[in-house]
Amino acid sequence: MSDPGDQRPKRTTPRTTREDRGASKAETPSAEASKRGRPKARQDYPRDKPRSARQAKPKAPRHATGTSRPVSQTKPALPATPGVAVRVLAARTLDAVLAHGRSLKAELGQALPQFADPRDRALLEAIVFTALRDRARFDAAIAAWMDKPPAQRDGELRALLLAGFAQLALQLPAHAALDATVEAARALGRTHQAGLVNALLRRALREPLPAGDPADAWPTWLRERVSADWPDDARAIFEASAQPAPTWLRVNRRRVALDTYAHRLHEAGISATSCASLPDGLRIDGSLPVAELPGFADGDVSVQDGSAQLVADALASSPGARVLDACAAPGGKAAHLLERDPSLHLLALDADARRLRRVGDTFARLGLAAELRSADADDVAGWWDGQPFDAILLDAPCSATGVARRQPDVLLHRRPSDIDALVQLQARLLDALWPTLAPGGTLLYATCSLLRAENDAQVAAFLARTPDAALEPLDARFGHDTGHGRQRFPGEDGMDGFFYARLLKRAL
């Protein structure tokens, strides 16, 4: 699975660039905006002056579909003014994700390097993530304030409006944000719609946006599944998934004590709090570039969500044990295990050689050593030497529904057939890895999913067909007892949604 807990943090209240403070004035709404066939603002408000399975196996679903070339690479050159360029790329990125089914990660991977200033990169990320997380509310404003919603050919217009509303939600300097967004409309070749953008954003300055339902951001089929699985918690899940996540740090106990590092953060002007359930964790409300974290480059600290940090406690491997991390990339959980116990003999396995190189980079930064191997975990004959493992971590590929606040495009790209394919893949991995576990050993099955089919139902089915497997209890730190594991919901203690099940191999 992708590991959002190991992602680098993003500034959610970005500093403005010089151009944000001095962009040109927005024009008055153009009469062209109301021409026949073009979206137009409603006239009920005053106008103002000055957006790895192989072919023989069911394929694990991708986050996105569409062309392999990022949409941002196929567009005209950016304007020279960075403040306007940020808004242009925000609109293009949002349009690529919303209208063309592209992966947010892939689009940002192409967009961010186009800016040398880290403040511009942070601003772009903040706008895009806010627009996607809060798009139910922003779309409600578009629907309420326009006579006619943007047509399919006007995807960039909708995206630019979402980006504009996101900037106001981020509390950027209002008029600079408005001016730069209107200039972005012109740069996108939508001069005839610049007045419309101006009018709608000015209305958003004068009055609150219409109330949107966070559940509307979820596709109907997925919203219904979450509601059926968690009828008493669904509303809180939808609301938490629309909120920005805090930044969780994992302090490398081999290099520095938690309290010592918290003091270093305080001296750097960064406020952080500890959490009783996370012996290596510190929480920062908001986000910031990793370059601002003291000692990051030296391996003193990593960015990893609290729920992901709990994996080390749930696995609880013995000192010096032989351990397998079966789906290791990007490496945060394996690194945490080695920080806890450098004497572990750890094999980090991943089917994606490119992502496995990231694991190597993580280990190098942290000064850790492990065996890395690129292979399909379920093709045991291709990588196992026959020596049993004392502990196995299976952080399984999943729907990522528990981390929608970090990966908001998951809600756009998931399909019902994806869940079926993932459930089959998870079961195949459990069955394939179990024979490699020594009697008396433990396997931790973990996902960042909220769906029972991938979690407790998956574990229940495995226990029913595996006579030498037994479920071991986990305490309340790991979430709600589901009968076959523990489920955390997004936002609880500020952490991501996550599932844990600890399985013991009995000697028969």
URZIBEL-V78345 format. One record per backbone hydrogen bond with DSSP energy under -0.5 kcal/mol. CO is the residue of the C=O (numbers start at 0). NH is the residue of the N-H. If there is no record, write none. Layout:
co = <CO & CO>
nh = <NH & NH>
This chain:
co = <1 & 2 & 3 & 16 & 17 & 17 & 18 & 29 & 30 & 31 & 34 & 39 & 39 & 47 & 49 & 50 & 53 & 67 & 69 & 70 & 71 & 79 & 80 & 80 & 81 & 82 & 83 & 84 & 85 & 86 & 87 & 88 & 89 & 90 & 91 & 92 & 93 & 94 & 94 & 95 & 95 & 96 & 100 & 102 & 103 & 104 & 105 & 106 & 106 & 107 & 110 & 111 & 116 & 116 & 117 & 118 & 119 & 120 & 121 & 122 & 123 & 124 & 125 & 126 & 127 & 128 & 129 & 131 & 133 & 133 & 134 & 135 & 136 & 137 & 138 & 139 & 140 & 141 & 144 & 150 & 151 & 153 & 154 & 155 & 156 & 157 & 158 & 159 & 160 & 161 & 162 & 163 & 164 & 165 & 166 & 167 & 172 & 173 & 174 & 175 & 176 & 177 & 178 & 179 & 180 & 181 & 182 & 183 & 184 & 185 & 189 & 189 & 190 & 190 & 192 & 193 & 194 & 195 & 196 & 197 & 198 & 199 & 200 & 201 & 202 & 211 & 212 & 213 & 214 & 218 & 219 & 220 & 221 & 222 & 223 & 224 & 225 & 229 & 229 & 232 & 233 & 234 & 235 & 236 & 237 & 238 & 239 & 245 & 246 & 247 & 248 & 248 & 249 & 250 & 251 & 251 & 256 & 257 & 258 & 259 & 260 & 261 & 262 & 263 & 264 & 265 & 268 & 272 & 274 & 276 & 277 & 277 & 279 & 280 & 281 & 282 & 283 & 283 & 285 & 288 & 289 & 291 & 292 & 294 & 295 & 299 & 301 & 301 & 304 & 305 & 307 & 308 & 308 & 309 & 310 & 311 & 317 & 320 & 320 & 321 & 321 & 322 & 323 & 323 & 324 & 324 & 327 & 330 & 331 & 332 & 333 & 334 & 335 & 336 & 340 & 343 & 344 & 345 & 345 & 346 & 346 & 347 & 348 & 349 & 350 & 351 & 352 & 353 & 354 & 355 & 356 & 357 & 358 & 359 & 360 & 361 & 362 & 362 & 363 & 370 & 372 & 372 & 374 & 375 & 377 & 378 & 379 & 379 & 385 & 388 & 389 & 390 & 391 & 391 & 392 & 392 & 393 & 393 & 399 & 400 & 401 & 402 & 402 & 406 & 407 & 408 & 408 & 409 & 414 & 414 & 415 & 415 & 416 & 417 & 418 & 419 & 420 & 421 & 422 & 423 & 424 & 425 & 426 & 427 & 428 & 429 & 430 & 432 & 433 & 435 & 437 & 440 & 441 & 442 & 442 & 443 & 443 & 444 & 445 & 446 & 447 & 450 & 450 & 451 & 451 & 451 & 454 & 455 & 456 & 457 & 458 & 459 & 460 & 461 & 462 & 464 & 465 & 467 & 469 & 471 & 474 & 475 & 479 & 484 & 484 & 485 & 486 & 487 & 488 & 490 & 491 & 494 & 497 & 498 & 499 & 500 & 500 & 501 & 502 & 503 & 503 & 504 & 505>
nh = <3 & 5 & 6 & 20 & 20 & 21 & 21 & 32 & 33 & 34 & 37 & 146 & 147 & 28 & 25 & 159 & 56 & 69 & 72 & 73 & 74 & 81 & 83 & 84 & 85 & 86 & 87 & 88 & 89 & 90 & 91 & 92 & 93 & 94 & 95 & 96 & 97 & 98 & 99 & 99 & 101 & 100 & 64 & 106 & 107 & 108 & 109 & 109 & 110 & 111 & 113 & 114 & 119 & 120 & 121 & 122 & 123 & 124 & 125 & 126 & 127 & 128 & 129 & 130 & 131 & 132 & 133 & 134 & 136 & 137 & 138 & 139 & 140 & 141 & 142 & 143 & 144 & 145 & 41 & 153 & 154 & 157 & 158 & 159 & 160 & 161 & 162 & 163 & 164 & 165 & 166 & 167 & 168 & 169 & 171 & 170 & 176 & 177 & 178 & 179 & 180 & 181 & 182 & 183 & 184 & 185 & 186 & 187 & 189 & 188 & 192 & 193 & 193 & 194 & 196 & 197 & 198 & 199 & 200 & 201 & 202 & 203 & 204 & 205 & 206 & 213 & 215 & 216 & 217 & 222 & 223 & 224 & 225 & 226 & 227 & 228 & 229 & 232 & 233 & 236 & 237 & 238 & 239 & 240 & 241 & 241 & 242 & 247 & 283 & 303 & 250 & 281 & 301 & 252 & 254 & 255 & 260 & 261 & 262 & 263 & 264 & 265 & 266 & 267 & 269 & 268 & 270 & 282 & 277 & 278 & 274 & 280 & 250 & 274 & 248 & 272 & 246 & 285 & 246 & 291 & 292 & 293 & 295 & 299 & 298 & 251 & 249 & 303 & 308 & 309 & 310 & 311 & 312 & 313 & 314 & 315 & 320 & 322 & 344 & 389 & 390 & 346 & 325 & 392 & 327 & 348 & 330 & 334 & 335 & 336 & 337 & 338 & 339 & 340 & 343 & 345 & 322 & 347 & 370 & 324 & 348 & 372 & 327 & 374 & 352 & 355 & 356 & 357 & 358 & 359 & 360 & 361 & 362 & 363 & 364 & 365 & 366 & 367 & 366 & 347 & 349 & 374 & 376 & 378 & 379 & 381 & 382 & 383 & 387 & 437 & 441 & 323 & 393 & 443 & 325 & 394 & 395 & 445 & 402 & 403 & 496 & 405 & 406 & 409 & 410 & 411 & 412 & 413 & 417 & 418 & 418 & 419 & 420 & 421 & 422 & 423 & 424 & 425 & 426 & 427 & 428 & 429 & 430 & 431 & 432 & 433 & 434 & 435 & 436 & 388 & 440 & 504 & 391 & 444 & 502 & 393 & 445 & 500 & 395 & 498 & 401 & 453 & 454 & 454 & 456 & 457 & 458 & 459 & 460 & 461 & 462 & 463 & 464 & 465 & 465 & 466 & 468 & 505 & 503 & 501 & 477 & 478 & 486 & 481 & 482 & 499 & 479 & 497 & 491 & 493 & 494 & 490 & 487 & 446 & 485 & 444 & 502 & 471 & 442 & 469 & 505 & 439 & 507>
